[in-house]
Amino acid sequence: MRLAIVAAGLLAAGAAQAEAIGTVQGMLGFNAETDYDEGKVKANGQSATFDGDDDDLESNFGLSASYEFAMSSRLVLGPRLSFMTGEGDDSENTVRTIDIGGIGRFFFNDGSWRGFAALGVGATYGMLSNDDTDLDVSGIGYHLLLGAGVQGDLASTVGFIGGLYYEYVAIGSVEGDGKSAGVTVDVELEDATVTRPMLMAGITF
C-alpha cells in the first residue's frame, strides 16, 4: 500500500512539473489574398448586391504567442493568440485578424535542435477598413494553421523557433457601414476568406 501511495505521489508530481514552452514569434506573410462571394449594401430603404472579388494583400506583419504543455517527449499542445495586419493592393483596404485558439506541435527527433510539424485551429475576429470610404466592417469566423519548422536551444532558458506556415481564415458574414456619395450605407460581405503563407520566427522560453 505504501509503495502504491509513493508511486502515485511521484506520478502526480511529475504531471504537475510537466515541461511548458512559451513562444513569441514575429510573422511575415506573403502571396496573401482576401476574397468574398457577394457584397450587399443598404441605404434609405433600398438595397443592392454585387459580386465579390479577390484582392492581394501586401505588408503582412503580425505577432504570435503560445504557451504549450508537453503531452509526451514528442508532442506539445497549448493555447495560441496572434494578431496580423495587411494592406489591400488594389482596394487600399486594411485587413486585420485576431486569432484565438490552440496549437499542437509534433517533434520528429530528440536533441537540442528538433524539427516539428504544427497544426492550429480556433476562432478569428476579422476587421476590414478603408479611410477613403469610411468603411468599417467586422465578423467572427475560424482559422486553420498548418506548418513545419525547427526549434533549438540558444541558452539555458531561451531558444529559437522558426518555420513556414499556411493559414486559412473563413468568416461567414462581415458587417458594418461605409459611405457612398456622402451617404452612410450598411455593408455586408458574405463568405469572406483570407489565405496566406507565412514565415514565423522568434524565441522560446
The 8 nearest C-alpha neighbors of each residue, nearest first, counted from 0:
[[1, 3, 2, 4, 5, 6, 7, 8],
 [2, 0, 4, 3, 5, 6, 7, 8],
 [1, 3, 5, 0, 4, 6, 7, 8],
 [2, 4, 6, 0, 1, 5, 7, 8],
 [5, 3, 1, 7, 2, 6, 8, 0],
 [4, 6, 8, 2, 7, 3, 1, 9],
 [7, 5, 9, 3, 8, 4, 2, 10],
 [8, 6, 10, 4, 9, 5, 3, 11],
 [7, 9, 5, 11, 6, 10, 12, 4],
 [8, 10, 12, 6, 7, 11, 13, 5],
 [11, 9, 13, 7, 12, 8, 14, 6],
 [12, 10, 8, 14, 13, 9, 7, 15],
 [11, 13, 15, 9, 10, 14, 8, 16],
 [12, 14, 10, 16, 11, 15, 9, 17],
 [15, 13, 11, 17, 16, 12, 10, 9],
 [14, 16, 12, 13, 17, 11, 10, 18],
 [15, 17, 13, 14, 12, 18, 19, 11],
 [18, 16, 14, 15, 13, 69, 19, 68],
 [17, 19, 69, 68, 16, 20, 67, 70],
 [18, 20, 68, 67, 69, 17, 21, 66],
 [21, 19, 67, 66, 204, 68, 203, 22],
 [20, 22, 66, 204, 203, 65, 67, 19],
 [23, 21, 203, 65, 64, 202, 204, 24],
 [24, 22, 64, 201, 202, 63, 203, 65],
 [25, 23, 201, 200, 63, 62, 199, 64],
 [24, 26, 62, 200, 199, 61, 201, 63],
 [27, 25, 199, 61, 60, 62, 198, 197],
 [26, 28, 60, 198, 197, 59, 199, 61],
 [27, 29, 197, 59, 196, 195, 60, 198],
 [28, 30, 31, 196, 197, 195, 59, 27],
 [31, 29, 195, 32, 196, 28, 55, 56],
 [32, 30, 195, 56, 29, 194, 55, 28],
 [33, 31, 55, 56, 194, 54, 193, 195],
 [32, 34, 193, 54, 53, 192, 55, 194],
 [33, 35, 53, 192, 191, 52, 54, 193],
 [36, 34, 191, 51, 190, 37, 189, 52],
 [35, 37, 51, 190, 189, 50, 191, 34],
 [38, 36, 51, 50, 189, 35, 49, 188],
 [37, 39, 188, 49, 48, 187, 51, 50],
 [38, 40, 48, 187, 186, 47, 188, 49],
 [39, 41, 186, 185, 47, 46, 184, 48],
 [42, 40, 46, 185, 184, 45, 47, 186],
 [41, 43, 184, 45, 44, 46, 185, 40],
 [44, 42, 45, 41, 184, 46, 182, 183],
 [43, 45, 42, 41, 46, 184, 40, 47],
 [46, 44, 42, 43, 41, 47, 40, 184],
 [47, 45, 41, 40, 42, 44, 48, 39],
 [46, 48, 40, 39, 41, 49, 45, 38],
 [49, 47, 39, 38, 40, 50, 37, 46],
 [50, 48, 38, 37, 39, 51, 47, 40],
 [51, 49, 37, 38, 36, 52, 48, 35],
 [52, 50, 37, 36, 35, 38, 49, 34],
 [51, 53, 34, 35, 54, 50, 36, 37],
 [52, 54, 34, 33, 32, 55, 35, 51],
 [53, 55, 33, 32, 87, 56, 34, 89],
 [54, 56, 32, 88, 87, 31, 33, 57],
 [57, 55, 87, 31, 86, 32, 85, 88],
 [56, 58, 86, 59, 85, 88, 87, 55],
 [59, 57, 85, 86, 60, 56, 28, 84],
 [60, 58, 85, 28, 57, 84, 27, 29],
 [61, 59, 27, 26, 84, 83, 58, 28],
 [62, 60, 83, 26, 82, 25, 84, 27],
 [61, 63, 25, 82, 81, 26, 24, 83],
 [62, 64, 81, 24, 23, 80, 25, 82],
 [65, 63, 23, 80, 22, 79, 81, 24],
 [66, 64, 79, 22, 78, 21, 67, 80],
 [67, 65, 21, 77, 20, 78, 22, 79],
 [66, 68, 77, 76, 20, 19, 75, 21],
 [69, 67, 19, 75, 76, 77, 18, 70],
 [68, 70, 75, 71, 18, 74, 19, 17],
 [69, 71, 74, 75, 68, 76, 72, 73],
 [72, 70, 74, 73, 69, 75, 68, 17],
 [71, 73, 74, 69, 70, 109, 106, 75],
 [72, 74, 106, 71, 105, 75, 107, 108],
 [75, 73, 105, 71, 70, 104, 69, 72],
 [76, 74, 69, 68, 104, 70, 103, 67],
 [77, 75, 103, 67, 68, 102, 104, 69],
 [76, 78, 67, 66, 101, 102, 68, 103],
 [79, 77, 101, 65, 100, 66, 102, 67],
 [78, 80, 65, 101, 100, 64, 99, 102],
 [81, 79, 99, 64, 98, 63, 65, 100],
 [80, 82, 63, 98, 62, 97, 64, 83],
 [83, 81, 97, 61, 62, 96, 98, 63],
 [82, 84, 61, 96, 95, 60, 97, 62],
 [85, 83, 95, 59, 60, 94, 61, 96],
 [84, 86, 59, 94, 58, 56, 57, 93],
 [85, 87, 93, 57, 56, 92, 58, 91],
 [88, 86, 56, 91, 92, 90, 89, 55],
 [87, 89, 55, 56, 91, 90, 57, 86],
 [90, 88, 87, 91, 54, 55, 92, 56],
 [89, 91, 92, 87, 88, 54, 129, 86],
 [92, 90, 87, 89, 88, 86, 93, 129],
 [93, 91, 87, 129, 90, 128, 86, 94],
 [92, 94, 86, 128, 127, 85, 87, 129],
 [93, 95, 127, 85, 84, 126, 86, 92],
 [96, 94, 84, 126, 83, 125, 85, 127],
 [97, 95, 125, 83, 124, 82, 126, 98],
 [96, 98, 82, 124, 123, 81, 125, 83],
 [99, 97, 123, 81, 80, 122, 96, 100],
 [100, 98, 80, 122, 121, 79, 123, 97],
 [101, 99, 121, 79, 120, 78, 122, 98],
 [100, 102, 78, 79, 77, 119, 120, 121],
 [101, 103, 119, 77, 118, 76, 78, 79],
 [102, 104, 76, 118, 75, 117, 119, 77],
 [103, 105, 117, 75, 116, 74, 115, 106],
 [104, 106, 74, 115, 116, 73, 117, 107],
 [107, 105, 115, 73, 114, 108, 113, 74],
 [106, 108, 114, 115, 105, 113, 73, 109],
 [109, 107, 113, 106, 114, 110, 73, 115],
 [110, 108, 113, 111, 107, 112, 106, 73],
 [109, 111, 112, 113, 108, 151, 152, 114],
 [110, 112, 151, 152, 113, 109, 150, 153],
 [113, 111, 151, 110, 150, 152, 149, 114],
 [114, 112, 150, 149, 108, 109, 110, 151],
 [113, 115, 149, 107, 106, 148, 150, 108],
 [116, 114, 106, 105, 148, 147, 107, 149],
 [115, 117, 147, 105, 104, 146, 148, 106],
 [118, 116, 104, 146, 103, 147, 145, 105],
 [119, 117, 145, 103, 144, 102, 104, 146],
 [118, 120, 102, 144, 101, 143, 103, 145],
 [121, 119, 143, 142, 100, 101, 144, 102],
 [120, 122, 100, 141, 142, 99, 101, 123],
 [121, 123, 141, 99, 140, 98, 100, 142],
 [124, 122, 98, 141, 140, 97, 139, 142],
 [123, 125, 139, 97, 96, 138, 140, 98],
 [124, 126, 96, 138, 137, 95, 123, 139],
 [127, 125, 137, 95, 94, 136, 96, 128],
 [128, 126, 94, 136, 93, 135, 137, 95],
 [129, 127, 135, 134, 93, 92, 136, 130],
 [128, 130, 92, 134, 131, 133, 132, 93],
 [129, 131, 133, 132, 134, 128, 92, 135],
 [130, 132, 129, 133, 134, 91, 178, 92],
 [131, 133, 134, 178, 130, 129, 177, 179],
 [134, 132, 130, 177, 129, 131, 178, 135],
 [135, 133, 177, 129, 128, 132, 176, 136],
 [134, 136, 128, 175, 176, 127, 177, 133],
 [137, 135, 175, 174, 127, 173, 126, 176],
 [138, 136, 126, 173, 125, 174, 127, 175],
 [137, 139, 173, 125, 124, 172, 174, 170],
 [140, 138, 124, 123, 170, 125, 141, 122],
 [141, 139, 170, 123, 169, 122, 124, 171],
 [140, 142, 122, 123, 121, 169, 168, 170],
 [143, 141, 168, 167, 120, 121, 123, 122],
 [142, 144, 120, 167, 166, 119, 168, 145],
 [143, 145, 166, 119, 118, 165, 120, 142],
 [146, 144, 118, 165, 164, 117, 119, 166],
 [147, 145, 164, 117, 163, 116, 165, 118],
 [146, 148, 116, 162, 115, 117, 163, 164],
 [162, 149, 147, 115, 161, 114, 163, 116],
 [148, 150, 114, 113, 161, 160, 115, 162],
 [151, 149, 160, 113, 159, 112, 114, 161],
 [150, 152, 112, 159, 111, 158, 113, 153],
 [151, 153, 158, 154, 111, 159, 157, 112],
 [154, 152, 158, 157, 159, 151, 155, 156],
 [155, 153, 157, 156, 152, 158, 151, 159],
 [154, 156, 157, 153, 152, 158, 204, 111],
 [157, 155, 154, 204, 158, 153, 152, 203],
 [158, 156, 204, 154, 203, 153, 155, 152],
 [157, 159, 152, 153, 203, 202, 151, 154],
 [160, 158, 202, 151, 150, 203, 201, 152],
 [161, 159, 150, 201, 200, 202, 149, 203],
 [162, 160, 200, 199, 148, 149, 201, 150],
 [148, 161, 163, 199, 147, 198, 149, 164],
 [162, 164, 198, 146, 147, 197, 148, 199],
 [165, 163, 146, 197, 145, 196, 198, 162],
 [164, 166, 196, 145, 144, 195, 197, 146],
 [167, 165, 144, 195, 143, 194, 196, 168],
 [166, 168, 194, 143, 142, 193, 144, 169],
 [167, 169, 142, 193, 192, 141, 194, 166],
 [170, 168, 192, 140, 141, 191, 142, 171],
 [171, 169, 140, 191, 172, 190, 139, 192],
 [170, 172, 190, 189, 191, 140, 169, 173],
 [173, 171, 189, 170, 188, 190, 138, 174],
 [172, 174, 138, 137, 188, 187, 136, 189],
 [175, 173, 187, 136, 137, 186, 172, 138],
 [174, 176, 136, 186, 135, 185, 137, 187],
 [177, 175, 185, 186, 184, 135, 134, 136],
 [176, 178, 134, 133, 184, 183, 132, 135],
 [179, 177, 183, 182, 132, 181, 184, 133],
 [178, 180, 182, 181, 183, 184, 132, 177],
 [181, 179, 182, 178, 183, 132, 184, 177],
 [180, 182, 179, 178, 183, 132, 184, 177],
 [183, 181, 178, 179, 180, 184, 42, 177],
 [184, 182, 178, 177, 179, 181, 176, 185],
 [185, 183, 42, 177, 41, 176, 178, 40],
 [186, 184, 176, 41, 40, 175, 42, 177],
 [185, 187, 40, 176, 175, 174, 39, 184],
 [188, 186, 174, 39, 173, 38, 189, 40],
 [187, 189, 38, 173, 172, 37, 35, 39],
 [188, 190, 172, 37, 191, 171, 36, 35],
 [191, 189, 171, 35, 36, 170, 172, 192],
 [190, 192, 35, 170, 34, 189, 169, 171],
 [193, 191, 169, 34, 168, 33, 170, 35],
 [192, 194, 33, 168, 32, 167, 34, 169],
 [195, 193, 167, 32, 31, 166, 168, 192],
 [196, 194, 31, 166, 165, 28, 30, 197],
 [195, 197, 165, 164, 28, 29, 166, 30],
 [198, 196, 28, 164, 27, 163, 165, 195],
 [197, 199, 163, 27, 26, 162, 164, 28],
 [198, 200, 26, 161, 162, 25, 24, 197],
 [201, 199, 161, 24, 25, 160, 162, 198],
 [200, 202, 24, 160, 23, 159, 25, 161],
 [203, 201, 159, 158, 160, 23, 22, 24],
 [202, 204, 22, 158, 21, 157, 159, 160],
 [203, 157, 21, 156, 20, 22, 158, 202]]
